[in-house]
């Protein structure tokens, strides 16, 4: 009697595939940030007490997306650096200092705005190069090195500006003759998609945030450089043994964070045609918080750029949502602290699950 092979029921294969997909999803470092972003959005949807219930309108979206963009432009490269196993605490001070440099070059040195912007980015790249070089050569903690850089640029932002700006820490452009400024403003500090319901439109900072996130996701997930970042942050010695240029990779990440800070500074300057010494102070912690909320481990070697971007969105929604809900804004920091605590707990669970799956 002949025998025939019987194929297993297709339903079993489908259930296995669904289980496998669910398991992979639960191991993604961005999962905690995604859940958090949805939860925060829903929370403020129900608690919105503004006169016209602005949270679900274009005005509401624009308000929190604008804040998220400024956090996210920095949180994404900071996330890359954290995955690479390092920190940069100079970023907040650098965003303000680079805005001051651009304002001084345009307003007092009377340079073409585009030349001033190029010089500003070159300066930022030099600071990032110095930070990275000192860290990899001295083997000092990047926390200490970049904290020292922060205090240096913070001091220059105050003392240097007071000296050059006749006793004022605020620099504003006077007159209308500033070559290149209008075209630079169109690229960095303008708005788009204006309508009757949103007369001021959306700021171009949002487009910069999206573009930087897309590029960073591609770099981390689709290039050899992305593999180097994970390897350098996970086990630097093992990475060197297999040919990963750990030092060069880490230095380049410091350059990226400093140049991102310059981008924020340039955007702010072109938007307002001014700069102040206090700008950006303390924001370095928000950038790190956004990356941590997004699943980037403080120990390096693990994280998600999509998660860091979602973390920035969570911060943007939190700060604006508190206002729309009519809550006392003095509780902003408490709210952010609770978000950070919960996110770290969720991300730790996800990371442990991911590690178990690799064994």
Residue, then its C-alpha position, 0 to 999 in steps of 0.5 A: x500500500x502506497x503512502x502519501x505525505x500529508x502537508x501540515x495544516x496551513x493554519x499552524x504555519x500562519x499561527x507560527x508566523x504570527x507568533x514569530x512576528x509578534x516576538x520580533x516586534x516585542x524585542x524592538x527597542x522602539x516599542x516602549x517609545x511607540x507605546x508611550x507616544x500613543x499613550x501620551x497622545x490619548x491622554x491629552x486628547x481626553x484632558x484637553x481643556x483649551x477653549x477650542x479643543x486645539x489638541x486635535x487641530x492643526x494648531x495643536x499638532x504644529x505647536x507640539x511638533x515644533x517643540x519635538x523638532x528642536x528636541x529631535x534634531x539633537x536627540x537623533x545624533x545623540x542617540x547614535x552617540x549613545x549607541x556608540x557608547x558615549x555621551x555629549x553634555x555640551x550639546x545644549x550650550x553649543x546650540x546657543x553658542x552657535x546661534x551667537x556665532x552666526x548672529x555676530x558674523x552677520x550682524x557685526x562682522x557683516x558677512x554674507x549669511x551663507x558664509x556665516x553659516x558655513x563658518x558656524x558649521x565648521x566651528x561646530x565640527x571642530x568642537x566635535x572633533x576636539x571632543x572626540x579626539x580627547x575622549x579616545x586619546x585620553x580615555x577619559x569619560x566622555x561625560x567629563x570631557x563634554x561637560x568641560x566643553x559645555x562650561x567653556x562654551x557657556x562662559x564664552x556665551x556670556x563673557x565673550x558676548x558681553x565683551x563684544x556686544x557692549x554689555x548685552x547678552x542678546x544679539x539682534x540684527x539692526x537694519x535690513x541690509x544683510x546679504x544672503x539672510x532672506x535665502x538662508x531664512x527660507x531654508x532654515x527658518x521659514x514655514x510651509x503649508x500655510x492655510x486659513x486654519x494655520x496662517x503661520x504654517x509649519x516650521x521648516x525645523x519639522x522637515x529638518x527633523x524628519x530628514x535627519x531621522x530618515x538619514x540616521x535610520x538608513x545609516x544605522x540599519x543599512x550601512x557598514x557604518x551603522x554596524x561599526x556604531x553598534x560594535x563600538x558601543x557594545x564591546x570596543x575591544x572585540x570590535x577592534x579585533x575584527x577590524x572596526x575603526x572604533x576611534x574613528x567611528x566615535x570621533x565622527x559621532x561627536x562631530x555629528x552631534x556638534x554639527x546638529x547643535x549648529x543646525x539648531x543654532x542656525x535655525x533659531x537665529x534665522x527664525x528670529x534674527x537674534x541670539x541670546x546667551x541663555x539659549x539652549x542651556x539645560x536642553x542637553x538633558x532633554x536630548x539624552x532623555x529623548x534617546x533613553x525614552x526611545x530605547x538607547x541604553x546608557x551602556x551603549x551598543x543597543x538602541x533605536x533612532x526611530x525610538x529617539x525620534x519618538x522620544x522627542x515627540x513624547x517630550x514635545x507633546x508633554x510640554x504642550x499638552x500640559x498647557x492645553x490641559x490647563x495644568x500648572x506648568x510647574x509640574x512639567x519636570x515631574x511629568x517628564x521624570x515619570x515618563x523617563x522612569x516608566x520608559x526605562x522600566x519598559x525598555x529594560x524589559x524589552x532589552x532583556x527579552x532581546x538578550x534572551x532571544x540571542x542565546 
